[in-house]
Amino acid sequence: MHYDAEAVPNRSVQPGFANLGHEPVDGPGVAAVVWHDGNQFVRIDSLDPQAAANPSPSLVLSTNEVRRALEAVLLVKSGGDTTPALDDREVSTLVGPVTTALAGLKPGQDVSFLVHHSGGLSALGRKFFTAGRIFPDNGSLDIIFGKVREPEVGETIVGGESPTRKTGSRGERTQADYAVLVKGPVSLADPARPDWAKIAPAAWGVSIASPSSQPAAAAATPAGSAVAVPLPTTAVPRGRSDPDDIAKRLEVLNGMRQKHLITEEEYARYKVELLSRF
């Protein structure tokens, strides 16, 4: 199936208008709507205010590569249960339009999405949804999760994005009930942001390890254990060297270790990276 990104007018909902769960997908900041079905969508948005000043080079992937990338991300619920970030139906719904949107990104733009969770229908017919922001970052594919498995609700909004359907932000964490599972090609873009997944090219079948480094990596990994992905040198955003900020991040990092969301080795590695920012 082919998807075309179409520019849309920048309209908003008038004050006092109750949308009853039907938030417009083409609010302020939306450059193009690639696909929508009711209030599900894949669209091209302007970068959020906390985006890097220098945009990352584009990343063009095939539909199969995008599918493998999306399927690679697992989430850990606050209670400890592990679940795919997107189930099979959600992945199948998103893969085509996300592929098209990534190919059409221009500097200063992200892909955002909202998709219904197939297992989220209550006796009253309430739907649950997952929303996020996808963008390339120097060869990797990043996903910041906004709301995950959240119920649809009717509400009154005044233009823009509904506060209950946030698609993720570089500036602050939106999702508190789920955390990205660090495993294999999936790491955290920032150790203090468990909602921000960084998917390495290995997830879609591209090897970036040099031949000389492969034997050493294999020797250092116990049989049957998860492969630890080296922390990218840009994992902690530049400019965040304030001691109070680093102290808060260390607290979050320690909490993730205590909840077994990261291993002792990953904790030590992220801690060293954070302390190096003093």
Secondary structure, DSSP 8 states (H G I E B T S, - for coil): -----EE-------TT-B-TT---SS-TTEEEEEEEETTEEEEEEE--TTS-SS--------HHHHHHHHHT-EEEETTS-EEESS-HHHHHHHHHHHHHHHHT--TTEEEEEEEEETT---TT---EEEEEEEEEETTEEEEEE---SEE----B--SS--GGG----SSS----SEEE--BTTEEESSTT-TTEEEE-GGGGT-----GGGHHHHHHHS-TTS-------TTSS-TT---HHHHHHHHHHHHHHHHTTSS-HHHHHHHHHHHHTT-
